[in-house]
């Protein structure tokens, strides 16, 4: 094993050479970096050469899992603990490289082949600042799924979320029921919380405070406390308050589902068979018994099929799991009829889709120097310290600039005070941080957004930070459907952001709350003030007025990776439900969905943590049934 452990450091060398150029770079060099990241294939070439797991048509496994995101990876790892069971894990993408493991690079990954690259249909009420009004909807296409390209924020959600799931007819999903699965997955390295009953230090997934901290975040946390928010462990007794961010990193490196669950065991378990660059096209179903018995997939332009003795489990994510169900004849009768797919089971697949919408801002300028995350500020010394010496506290360990979270309950809310409406995500940067390359392009912003609002910040290297204002409980409901039966095409995605006007008002109140924090003494000590750059398209409104912010909300609409409910969990009596409380597809046998598409309503969370919990809990349910 020792020689193999040297590969990661050897593979750092090309990446190191690129990063060393950044100390004197601007946008042109960042574009070169982006191009290089998109072409990094050495890791996958080595993986394919050293692990020649070529599919054999008609192979038989006990369990077939489609998708290696947080839920799929944790499920595969747990089921393969039984040496008598064979598990096939099928992933459309390849394996991670050093770019994935370097947290500060998160913004660039959305422009690589590790992202499916989904975009919404043009939105009428939101995303006016995006090209063609299309919101970017990033999803991971790589071992580890979205946990390998996201911003690594670890936020489990609120106990009331899960109690609500149980009360809606899903026994076994209350907070008391799911907390043990959060704990089972977690290996917490959180200073000051070593004795907390809400954290575990022996699970596979590393959770730690981000070691790199700017002076900006210290001022933000202090100011939030001055404004009346308590310091909190938002994964503990109460979410309400402010905290430095907890992240799925290990010693300053991304700790994805693949890194945590699969890499340590992949070469040790002969019963776990992992197939990369394999695109599942449909579930094989015996229509007479409505039983799933396998899958069809493409690998290197050749069609294969696998058979399952026990179950087929879809863990392909909020977009791909419903797509596969519909391609297999399970979904809305009208949609399947329109695209010529024979109906096997009529279910409301994709008829509901919720998401957390953010406002990208306000952006705040300060009188500090050297504190904002600019990729051009990364020095050769930092790169060497991070990559070769393993220093977890350099700028490269910053999770895309995210440093703190604040949880607020608004006056207009009818929720209990400990059930937040809004999250403020404090980021020590903006679209200026990478000179308008990675994040700007990945989020599909129109060029004039960067040029008019952020370019001057990049040119001057002006210290600043941004507060993303995110609504936890939107009323707007979107949907997903298929335009044709091509299994290699995209589903149509219409989030319908802000179709409920109330959602705009919640974000407006969140912006006002963020600006009150900026007025606090700790913020004034660093000269914090609102960036006075008008949002393109909102010039007719008085700057910083309510109508100006409403316009800005519809323009700088920014979504994360939190889409849920396309395969909604609920009892058979629920006309919106696709799976039951055991995650079995209603009306079907030997077929489950195990990923965040089953989450019935938007949680007070970033969904990555919940995905790990769902995988862990599903493993126990499956083991109980088949043992």
Residue pairs with C-beta under 8 A, 6 or more apart in sequence:
4 267
7 46
8 98
9 387
9 388
11 42
11 43
11 46
11 97
11 98
12 98
12 387
12 388
14 36
14 40
14 42
15 40
15 97
15 98
15 99
15 102
15 387
16 383
16 384
16 387
18 32
18 33
18 36
19 33
19 378
19 383
20 380
20 383
21 29
22 29
22 30
22 33
22 375
22 376
22 378
23 376
23 377
23 378
23 379
23 380
24 376
25 375
25 376
26 376
26 435
26 458
27 435
27 436
27 437
27 458
29 376
30 375
30 376
30 434
30 435
30 437
30 438
31 437
33 108
33 375
33 437
34 108
34 111
34 112
34 437
34 438
34 441
37 99
37 105
37 108
37 109
37 111
37 112
38 111
38 112
38 113
40 97
40 99
41 94
42 97
43 94
43 95
43 96
43 97
43 98
44 94
44 95
44 97
44 276
44 277
47 94
47 95
47 276
48 276
51 266
51 267
51 274
53 273
53 274
53 275
54 299
55 275
55 278
55 297
55 299
55 304
55 306
56 304
57 304
57 305
58 305
58 306
58 307
59 88
59 306
59 307
60 86
60 306
60 307
60 308
60 309
61 86
61 87
61 88
61 273
61 306
61 307
61 308
61 309
62 85
62 86
62 87
62 308
62 309
62 310
62 311
62 626
63 79
63 85
63 86
63 87
63 88
63 308
63 310
63 311
63 312
63 313
63 622
64 87
64 88
64 90
64 294
64 295
64 306
64 308
64 311
64 312
64 313
65 72
65 75
65 76
65 79
65 87
65 88
65 89
65 90
65 313
65 315
65 594
66 72
66 90
66 280
66 295
66 312
66 313
66 314
66 315
66 316
66 321
66 324
67 90
67 91
67 92
67 145
67 314
67 315
67 316
67 317
67 320
67 321
67 595
68 76
68 89
68 91
68 143
68 144
68 145
68 257
68 258
68 262
68 274
68 315
69 140
69 144
69 145
69 146
69 147
69 257
69 315
69 316
69 317
69 595
69 611
70 144
70 145
70 146
70 147
70 257
70 608
70 611
70 612
70 615
71 315
71 594
71 595
71 596
71 611
71 612
71 614
71 615
71 618
72 89
72 145
72 257
72 313
72 315
72 316
72 594
72 595
72 615
73 89
73 143
73 144
73 145
73 147
73 257
73 258
73 260
73 261
73 262
73 615
74 185
74 204
74 257
74 261
74 612
74 615
74 616
74 619
75 313
75 315
75 594
75 615
75 616
75 618
75 619
75 622
76 87
76 89
76 261
76 262
76 272
76 274
77 204
77 261
77 262
77 265
77 272
78 615
78 616
78 619
78 620
78 623
79 85
79 87
79 619
79 622
79 623
80 87
80 265
80 269
80 271
80 272
82 271
82 623
82 627
83 269
83 271
84 271
85 271
85 310
85 626
86 271
86 273
87 271
87 272
87 273
88 273
88 275
88 306
89 262
89 272
89 273
89 274
89 275
90 275
90 278
90 280
90 295
90 297
90 306
91 142
91 143
91 274
91 275
91 276
91 277
91 278
92 141
92 277
92 278
92 279
92 280
93 113
93 114
93 140
93 141
93 142
93 143
93 276
93 277
94 142
94 143
94 276
94 277
95 142
95 143
95 258
95 276
96 142
96 143
96 144
96 148
96 254
96 256
96 258
96 259
98 387
99 105
99 108
99 109
99 112
100 109
100 114
100 142
100 144
100 148
100 149
100 254
100 256
101 253
101 254
101 259
102 253
102 254
102 386
102 396
103 152
103 210
103 247
103 249
103 252
103 253
103 254
103 396
103 397
103 398
103 399
103 400
104 373
104 375
104 378
104 395
104 396
104 397
104 398
104 399
104 400
104 401
105 400
105 438
106 149
106 150
106 151
106 152
106 399
106 400
107 400
107 401
107 433
107 434
107 438
107 439
107 442
108 434
108 437
108 438
108 439
108 442
109 115
109 148
109 149
109 438
109 442
110 136
110 138
110 149
110 438
110 439
110 441
110 442
110 443
111 438
111 441
111 442
112 149
113 141
114 140
114 141
114 142
114 148
114 149
115 138
115 139
115 140
115 141
115 149
115 442
116 138
116 139
116 140
116 141
116 319
116 320
116 490
117 138
118 136
118 137
118 138
118 139
118 319
118 490
118 493
119 134
119 135
119 136
119 137
119 444
119 493
120 127
120 134
120 135
120 137
120 493
120 494
120 495
121 134
121 492
121 493
121 494
122 132
122 133
122 134
123 133
123 134
123 135
123 494
123 495
123 496
123 497
123 557
124 133
125 496
125 497
125 498
125 499
125 554
126 133
126 135
126 357
126 495
126 497
126 498
126 553
126 554
126 557
127 133
127 134
127 135
127 444
127 497
127 554
127 557
128 537
128 554
128 555
128 557
129 445
129 446
129 449
129 535
129 536
129 537
129 555
129 556
129 557
130 136
130 443
130 444
130 445
130 446
130 557
131 444
131 445
131 446
134 444
135 444
135 495
135 497
135 557
135 559
136 442
136 443
136 444
136 559
137 319
137 493
137 495
137 559
137 563
138 146
138 149
138 150
138 442
138 561
139 145
139 146
139 317
139 318
139 319
139 320
139 561
140 146
140 147
140 148
140 149
140 150
140 317
142 148
142 149
142 258
143 256
143 258
143 262
143 274
143 276
144 256
144 257
144 258
144 259
144 262
145 257
145 317
146 317
146 561
146 608
147 248
147 256
147 257
147 258
147 608
147 611
148 254
148 256
148 257
148 258
150 560
150 561
150 606
150 608
151 399
151 400
151 402
151 560
152 247
152 248
152 249
152 254
152 255
152 399
152 400
152 402
152 608
153 245
153 246
153 247
153 399
153 402
153 405
153 425
153 606
153 608
154 207
154 235
154 246
154 247
154 248
154 606
154 608
154 609
155 234
155 235
155 246
155 405
155 423
155 605
155 606
155 609
156 182
156 235
156 605
156 609
156 610
156 613
157 603
157 604
157 605
157 609
157 610
158 239
158 418
158 419
158 420
158 603
158 604
158 605
159 175
160 175
160 416
160 418
160 419
160 604
161 175
161 601
161 603
161 604
161 605
162 173
162 174
162 175
162 177
162 178
163 174
163 175
164 601
165 173
165 174
165 569
165 600
165 601
166 172
166 173
166 174
166 177
168 570
168 574
168 600
169 570
169 571
169 573
169 574
169 581
170 569
170 570
170 571
170 580
170 581
170 600
171 581
172 581
172 617
173 569
173 581
178 613
178 617
179 198
181 612
181 613
181 616
181 617
181 620
182 235
182 609
182 612
182 613
183 198
183 199
183 200
183 203
184 200
184 203
184 616
185 203
185 204
185 205
185 260
185 612
185 613
185 615
185 616
186 199
186 200
186 201
186 203
186 205
186 207
187 200
187 201
187 202
187 203
187 204
187 205
187 206
187 207
188 199
188 200
188 201
188 207
188 208
189 201
189 206
189 207
189 208
190 196
190 199
190 207
190 208
190 209
190 233
190 246
191 209
193 199
193 233
193 236
194 201
196 233
196 236
198 233
198 235
198 236
198 237
199 207
199 235
199 236
204 260
204 261
204 264
205 248
205 255
205 257
205 260
205 261
205 612
206 248
206 249
206 250
206 251
206 255
206 260
207 246
207 247
207 248
208 246
208 247
208 249
208 250
208 251
209 244
209 245
209 246
209 247
210 244
210 245
210 247
210 249
210 252
210 397
210 398
210 399
210 402
210 403
211 252
211 392
211 393
211 397
212 252
212 393
212 394
212 395
212 396
212 397
212 398
213 244
213 403
214 371
214 372
214 373
214 403
214 428
215 368
215 371
215 526
216 366
216 368
216 371
216 372
216 403
216 426
216 428
216 463
216 465
216 526
217 244
217 403
217 404
217 426
217 428
217 465
219 522
219 523
219 525
219 526
219 528
220 242
220 403
220 404
220 426
220 465
220 517
220 522
220 523
221 231
221 242
221 243
221 244
221 404
222 520
222 522
223 517
223 518
223 520
223 521
223 522
223 523
224 241
224 242
224 404
224 406
224 517
224 520
225 231
225 242
226 520
226 521
226 522
227 516
227 517
227 520
229 240
229 241
229 242
229 406
229 407
229 408
230 240
230 241
230 242
231 241
231 242
231 243
232 238
232 239
232 240
232 241
232 242
232 243
232 407
233 243
234 241
234 243
234 246
234 405
234 407
235 246
235 609
238 418
239 407
239 418
239 419
239 420
239 604
240 407
240 408
240 409
240 417
240 418
240 420
241 406
241 407
242 404
242 405
242 406
242 407
243 404
243 405
243 406
244 403
244 404
245 399
245 402
245 403
245 404
245 405
247 399
247 402
248 254
248 255
248 256
248 260
248 608
249 255
249 392
249 397
249 399
250 259
251 390
251 392
252 386
252 390
252 391
252 392
252 393
252 394
252 396
252 397
253 392
253 397
257 611
257 612
262 274
265 272
266 272
266 274
275 297
275 299
277 299
277 300
278 297
278 298
278 299
278 304
279 297
279 298
279 299
279 487
279 488
280 295
280 296
280 297
280 316
280 324
281 296
281 297
281 298
281 303
281 327
281 487
281 488
282 295
282 296
282 324
282 327
282 328
282 487
283 292
283 294
283 295
283 312
283 314
283 324
283 325
283 327
283 328
283 330
283 591
284 292
284 293
284 294
284 295
284 296
284 305
284 307
284 312
284 328
285 291
285 292
285 293
285 328
285 329
285 330
285 344
285 588
285 591
286 293
287 329
287 344
289 589
290 344
290 345
290 587
290 588
290 589
291 588
291 589
291 590
291 591
292 308
292 311
292 312
292 588
292 589
292 590
292 591
293 307
293 308
293 312
293 590
294 305
294 306
294 307
294 308
294 312
295 305
295 306
295 308
295 312
296 303
296 304
296 305
297 303
297 304
297 305
297 306
298 304
298 488
308 590
310 590
310 626
311 590
311 591
311 592
311 622
311 626
312 590
312 591
312 592
313 591
313 592
313 593
313 594
313 618
313 622
314 321
314 324
314 325
314 567
314 591
314 592
314 593
314 594
314 595
315 321
315 593
315 594
315 595
315 615
316 323
316 324
316 595
317 595
317 596
317 597
318 353
318 563
318 564
318 565
318 566
318 567
318 595
318 596
318 597
319 480
319 491
319 493
319 563
319 566
321 566
321 567
321 593
321 595
321 597
322 331
322 349
322 350
322 480
322 491
322 566
322 567
322 578
322 597
323 480
323 482
323 487
323 491
325 331
325 347
325 349
325 567
325 578
325 585
325 593
326 332
326 335
326 336
326 341
326 349
326 350
326 481
326 482
326 491
327 341
327 482
327 485
327 487
328 344
329 336
329 341
329 342
329 343
329 344
329 345
330 344
330 345
330 347
330 349
330 585
330 588
331 341
331 346
331 347
331 348
331 349
331 350
331 482
332 346
332 347
332 348
332 349
332 350
332 351
332 481
333 343
333 346
335 350
335 481
335 482
336 342
336 343
337 343
339 482
339 483
339 484
339 485
340 485
341 482
341 485
344 588
345 585
345 586
345 587
345 588
347 578
347 585
347 586
347 587
348 568
348 575
348 576
348 577
348 578
349 566
349 567
349 578
350 479
350 480
350 481
350 491
350 566
351 479
351 576
352 477
352 478
352 479
352 565
352 566
352 568
352 576
353 477
353 478
353 479
353 480
353 493
353 494
353 495
353 563
353 564
353 565
353 566
354 474
354 476
354 477
354 478
354 563
354 564
354 565
354 601
354 602
355 474
355 478
355 495
355 497
355 559
355 562
355 563
355 564
355 602
356 470
356 471
356 472
356 474
356 559
356 560
356 562
356 602
357 470
357 471
357 474
357 476
357 495
357 497
357 498
357 503
357 507
357 557
357 558
357 559
358 425
358 468
358 469
358 470
358 471
358 507
358 557
358 558
358 559
358 560
359 468
359 469
359 507
359 510
359 511
359 549
359 552
359 553
359 556
359 557
359 558
360 431
360 443
360 466
360 468
360 556
360 557
360 558
361 466
361 467
361 468
361 469
361 511
361 531
361 552
361 556
362 466
362 467
362 511
362 514
362 515
362 518
362 530
362 531
363 430
363 453
363 454
363 457
363 464
363 465
363 466
363 530
363 531
363 533
364 464
364 465
364 466
364 467
364 518
364 523
364 528
364 529
364 530
364 531
365 457
365 462
365 463
365 464
365 527
365 528
365 529
365 530
365 531
366 463
366 464
366 465
366 526
366 527
366 528
366 529
367 463
367 526
367 527
368 463
368 526
368 527
369 463
370 377
370 463
371 428
371 463
372 428
372 429
372 433
372 461
372 462
372 463
372 464
372 465
373 395
373 398
373 401
373 427
373 428
373 429
373 433
374 429
374 432
374 433
374 434
374 458
374 461
375 433
375 434
375 435
376 435
376 461
377 395
377 461
378 395
378 396
382 394
382 395
382 396
383 396
385 391
385 394
386 394
386 396
386 397
387 396
398 428
400 427
400 439
401 427
401 428
401 429
401 433
402 425
402 426
402 427
403 426
403 427
403 428
404 426
405 423
405 424
405 425
405 426
406 423
406 424
406 426
406 517
407 420
407 422
407 423
407 424
407 604
408 420
408 421
408 422
408 423
408 424
408 510
408 513
409 415
409 416
409 417
409 418
409 419
409 420
409 421
409 422
410 421
410 422
410 506
410 509
410 510
410 513
411 509
412 505
412 506
412 509
413 421
415 421
415 473
419 604
420 472
420 604
421 471
421 472
421 473
421 506
421 510
422 469
422 470
422 471
422 472
422 506
422 507
422 509
422 510
422 513
423 469
423 470
423 472
424 467
424 468
424 469
424 470
424 510
424 513
424 514
424 517
425 467
425 468
425 469
425 470
426 465
426 466
426 467
427 465
427 466
427 467
427 468
428 465
429 464
429 465
429 466
430 454
430 457
430 464
430 465
430 466
431 439
431 440
431 445
431 449
431 450
431 453
431 454
432 450
432 454
432 455
432 457
432 458
432 462
432 464
433 439
433 458
434 440
435 458
436 450
436 451
436 454
436 455
436 458
440 449
440 450
440 454
443 558
446 536
448 536
449 535
449 536
449 555
449 556
452 533
452 534
452 536
453 531
453 533
453 535
453 536
454 533
456 462
456 533
457 464
457 531
464 531
467 514
468 558
469 507
469 510
469 511
469 514
470 510
470 560
471 503
471 506
471 507
471 510
472 602
472 603
472 604
473 601
473 602
473 604
474 497
474 500
474 503
474 506
474 602
475 500
475 502
475 503
476 495
476 496
476 497
476 498
476 499
476 500
476 503
477 496
477 499
478 493
478 494
478 495
478 496
478 497
479 494
479 496
480 491
480 492
480 493
480 494
480 566
481 491
481 492
482 491
482 492
483 489
483 491
483 492
495 559
495 563
497 503
497 557
497 559
498 504
498 553
498 554
498 557
504 550
504 553
504 554
507 553
508 546
508 549
508 550
508 553
511 549
511 553
512 549
515 530
517 523
518 528
518 529
518 530
530 544
532 543
534 543
535 548
535 551
535 552
535 555
535 556
536 555
537 551
537 555
538 548
538 551
538 552
538 555
541 547
541 548
541 551
542 548
560 606
561 606
561 607
561 608
562 602
562 606
562 607
563 596
564 596
564 597
564 599
564 600
564 601
564 602
564 603
564 607
565 597
565 599
565 600
565 601
565 602
566 578
566 597
567 578
567 579
567 585
567 593
567 595
567 597
567 598
568 574
568 576
568 577
568 578
568 579
568 597
568 598
568 599
568 600
569 577
569 578
569 579
569 580
569 581
569 583
569 598
569 599
569 600
570 576
570 577
570 579
570 580
570 600
571 577
571 580
571 581
572 580
572 586
577 586
577 600
578 585
578 586
578 593
578 598
579 585
579 586
579 592
579 593
579 598
580 586
582 592
582 621
583 592
583 593
583 594
583 598
583 614
583 618
583 621
584 591
584 592
585 591
585 592
585 593
592 618
592 622
594 614
594 615
594 618
595 611
595 614
596 607
596 610
596 611
596 614
598 614
599 607
599 610
599 614
603 610
